[in-house]
Amino acid sequence: MELALLYSGGKDSSLAAILLDRFYDVRCVTGSFGLTDDWEHAERAATELGFPFDRVELDRAIAEEAAERMIADGYPRNGIQRVHEHALETIAERDVDAIADGSRRDDRVPTVSRAQAQSLEDRHDVDYISPLSGFGRHAVDRLVEVTFEVKQGPSEQIPKADYEAELRALIAADHGEDTVAAVFPAHNQTYVRGRHD
């Protein structure tokens, strides 16, 4: 069965790929607005882990809408959520049996409610799977530690193909770096470099 996994090259989506690989033909798929080339990092991570990779174009108008929402809110949550929902819709339109993401039980954003999952499944005739939905952050961190070689650091310095990099670039271009710093809280991210031997 073919499964398209929304993939960033980070620890959560990489762990999801490994967990799903036993049951599906997993293809790592990164959604991109074409604002940066950060998707190439996800392609390298997928290749290192042995998964095929695709990049899909997302609607630039969604990025612009999300960026303006983030600026108005003063934080990224609602904008990131909007982009995630759009990305899931986009990969659900592919010729696959299932779609998945790396959202965890304790994620604040992005999340997919039961109603949203059922709507995706009904409208696109796919299964939506969230293999980490029963895992908390600490459980994921322990599994990642024994499974992957990772690079970790401040989000603005770690190359990863999540929505944040492109939304940061869009906001910086339109409103300046000070606005980016005001909207995005400082936090660490990880990039998967490969599996442990």
Secondary structure, DSSP 4 states (H G I P E B T S, - for coil): -EEEEE--SSHHHHHHHHHHTTTSEEEEEEEE-SS-STHHHHHHHHHHHT--EEEEEPPHHHHHHHHHHHHHHTSSHHHHHHHHHHHHHHHHTSS-SEEE----TT-SSS---HHHHHHHHHHHT-EEE-TTTT--HHHHHHHHHHHEEEEEEETTTS---SHHHHHHHHHHHHH-HHHHHHHSPP-EEEEEEEE--
